[in-house]
Each structure stands twice: as C-alpha cells, then as structure tokens.
Amino acid sequence: MEILTVRPDDAEAVALIRDYLSDVVARWWGRPAEAHEVDRAVREEPADGLREPAGILLIGRIDGAAVGMAGLRFPGDGTAELTKVFARPSARGRGVASALLDRLEAEARARGMREVRLETRSDLVEACRMYERRGYEPVAPFSDSPYCDRWYALRMLPVPVV
C-alpha cells in the first residue's frame, strides 16, 4: 500500500471525506445518507485543519486507487487528535486503517506529542475494536459533540535515543 500526505482539498481527499461522512451519516440514521445530509456533515465537520502546521491528512492507495484516509490535528497542547479514519468497504480487512494509524502515531511521536486522542461512536463497532486492539483506552469526554459517545486516548512513549 502506498501512503501519501495530501491537502484536504485534493480531489482524492475530497472524495474520501464525502464517502466517510456518507458512511457515518448512514449509520447514524440507519439508512442510506442523502446528499444534502452529507453536504451538511461536510460543513459541520470541516477538514481545513488537516494541513501543516495544524495537522496532517494521509490517504492510502492500493494499485493506484485511493482506498482510505486518516487525519491528525495538533491543537498545541501536547496532544494530537485523530480524525476521519476511514477505509472504503472494498478495502476493509486489508490493514488500510492500521497502516495509516501506524504512520500517524509515528508522526505524533516524532512531534513530541504525549497523547493521541479521538472521539467516536459506539455504532462504529469496527473502529472501536481496532482502537482498543491498538491500545487506545477509554477516557472521560473531552468534547461535547452530540454525535460522539466514546472517547479514547493512547499515551505516546518517547522515541528511544540510539
């Protein structure tokens, strides 16, 4: 798999963000998302902060096709916030999200972050399982998003000096 850093307004990123939000909205409502609902979600959850120096957005490609993404924000308090972790259904189970997280967690360590945290929902079962397998632990809520009911954090170990 090829992993690239992209801008949130890159065509592949825009398409992945819409697919991600379509999936999240559909799960929220328990039915396929309508275009106006996805448009609203794009406005409510902008990706503008996922560009240097405030953040980073990665996409993963398999055989040249963009199949997943993950972003990290650096709010300036020693924490990094994971967001928009997504693999297209055709690529799920192939390690796409894990590879993207490996890269983002390494980036957080390299930048001296003490913690990577995220907010999610319990109906995103696959995501919750993946975070827990990776060592993310439940923490007290750190946001008031009406769309989240789970918060996780991963303590960063310092990069060993060799």
C-alpha positions as CSV (number, residue, x, y, z in Angstrom):
1,M,0.0,0.0,0.0
2,E,1.2,3.5,-0.8
3,I,0.6,6.2,1.8
4,L,0.6,9.9,0.8
5,T,0.3,13.2,2.6
6,V,-2.4,15.3,0.9
7,R,-4.2,18.5,1.3
8,P,-7.8,18.3,2.4
9,D,-8.9,19.9,-0.9
10,D,-7.1,17.3,-3.0
11,A,-9.6,15.6,-5.3
12,E,-8.9,12.1,-3.8
13,A,-9.2,13.5,-0.2
14,V,-12.5,15.3,-1.0
15,A,-14.0,12.1,-2.4
16,L,-12.8,10.0,0.6
17,I,-14.1,12.6,3.1
18,R,-17.5,12.5,1.4
19,D,-17.5,8.7,1.4
20,Y,-16.5,8.7,5.1
21,L,-19.2,11.2,6.1
22,S,-21.8,9.3,4.0
23,D,-21.0,6.1,5.9
24,V,-21.1,7.9,9.3
25,V,-24.4,9.7,8.5
26,A,-26.0,6.4,7.2
27,R,-25.0,4.6,10.4
28,W,-26.4,7.5,12.5
29,W,-29.8,7.4,10.7
30,G,-29.9,3.6,10.0
31,R,-30.5,4.2,6.3
32,P,-28.5,5.4,3.2
33,A,-27.4,9.0,3.6
34,E,-29.0,11.6,1.4
35,A,-26.7,14.1,-0.5
36,H,-28.0,17.1,1.5
37,E,-27.1,15.3,4.7
38,V,-23.6,14.6,3.6
39,D,-23.3,18.2,2.4
40,R,-24.3,19.4,5.9
41,A,-21.9,17.0,7.6
42,V,-19.1,18.4,5.4
43,R,-19.9,21.9,6.6
44,E,-20.2,20.8,10.3
45,E,-17.0,18.8,10.2
46,P,-14.6,20.7,8.0
47,A,-11.2,19.2,7.2
48,D,-9.4,22.5,6.8
49,G,-7.3,22.0,9.9
50,L,-5.7,18.8,8.4
51,R,-2.9,20.7,6.8
52,E,0.5,21.7,8.1
53,P,1.3,23.1,10.6
54,A,-2.1,22.5,12.3
55,G,-2.5,18.9,11.1
56,I,-1.9,16.2,8.5
57,L,-4.1,14.2,6.3
58,L,-3.0,10.8,4.8
59,I,-4.5,8.7,2.1
60,G,-3.8,5.1,1.3
61,R,-3.7,3.7,-2.2
62,I,-3.8,0.2,-3.4
63,D,-3.0,-0.4,-7.0
64,G,-3.2,3.3,-7.6
65,A,-6.8,3.6,-6.2
66,A,-7.4,5.8,-3.0
67,V,-9.0,3.3,-0.5
68,G,-8.6,5.0,2.9
69,M,-7.6,8.1,4.8
70,A,-6.8,9.3,8.3
71,G,-6.0,12.7,9.8
72,L,-4.3,14.1,12.8
73,R,-4.7,17.6,14.3
74,F,-2.2,19.3,16.5
75,P,-4.1,21.7,18.8
76,G,-1.0,22.8,20.6
77,D,-1.5,21.3,24.0
78,G,0.8,18.2,23.6
79,T,-2.0,16.1,22.3
80,A,-2.8,15.0,18.8
81,E,-6.4,14.4,17.7
82,L,-7.1,11.6,15.4
83,T,-10.0,12.1,12.9
84,K,-11.5,10.9,9.7
85,V,-10.1,7.4,9.9
86,F,-11.8,5.5,7.1
87,A,-11.3,2.6,4.7
88,R,-13.7,2.1,1.8
89,P,-15.8,-1.0,2.2
90,S,-13.9,-2.7,-0.7
91,A,-10.6,-2.3,1.2
92,R,-11.8,-3.2,4.8
93,G,-10.0,-6.1,6.4
94,R,-6.8,-5.4,4.4
95,G,-4.9,-3.4,7.0
96,V,-5.5,0.0,5.4
97,A,-6.6,1.9,8.6
98,S,-3.9,0.2,10.7
99,A,-1.2,1.2,8.2
100,L,-2.5,4.8,8.2
101,L,-2.6,4.8,12.0
102,D,1.0,3.4,12.3
103,R,2.2,6.4,10.2
104,L,0.1,9.0,12.2
105,E,1.2,7.6,15.5
106,A,4.8,7.7,14.4
107,E,4.3,11.3,13.3
108,A,2.8,12.2,16.7
109,R,5.8,10.7,18.5
110,A,8.2,12.5,16.2
111,R,6.5,15.8,17.1
112,G,6.8,15.1,20.8
113,M,3.1,14.5,21.4
114,R,2.3,12.9,24.8
115,E,-1.0,11.5,23.7
116,V,-3.2,10.8,20.7
117,R,-6.9,11.0,21.4
118,L,-10.1,10.6,19.4
119,E,-13.9,10.8,19.7
120,T,-16.1,8.2,18.1
121,R,-19.5,6.5,18.4
122,S,-20.3,3.0,19.7
123,D,-22.2,2.1,16.5
124,L,-18.8,2.4,14.6
125,V,-18.1,-1.1,16.1
126,E,-15.2,-2.0,13.8
127,A,-13.4,1.3,14.6
128,C,-13.9,0.9,18.3
129,R,-12.5,-2.7,18.2
130,M,-9.5,-1.5,16.1
131,Y,-8.6,1.3,18.5
132,E,-8.9,-1.0,21.5
133,R,-6.7,-3.6,19.9
134,R,-4.1,-0.9,19.3
135,G,-4.0,0.1,22.9
136,Y,-6.3,3.1,22.9
137,E,-8.1,3.3,26.3
138,P,-11.5,4.8,27.1
139,V,-11.2,8.3,28.7
140,A,-13.6,10.9,30.1
141,P,-15.3,13.0,27.4
142,F,-13.1,15.9,26.2
143,S,-15.6,17.3,23.7
144,D,-19.3,18.0,23.7
145,S,-20.1,16.7,20.2
146,P,-23.7,15.4,20.0
147,Y,-22.5,12.7,17.6
148,C,-20.0,11.0,20.0
149,D,-20.4,8.7,22.9
150,R,-16.9,7.3,23.2
151,W,-13.6,8.9,23.8
152,Y,-10.2,7.2,23.6
153,A,-6.6,8.1,24.2
154,L,-3.2,6.4,23.5
155,R,-0.3,7.5,25.6
156,M,2.8,8.1,23.5
157,L,6.0,6.5,24.6
158,P,9.1,8.7,23.9
159,V,11.2,7.9,20.8
160,P,14.2,5.9,22.0
161,V,17.5,7.7,21.5
162,V,20.1,5.4,19.9
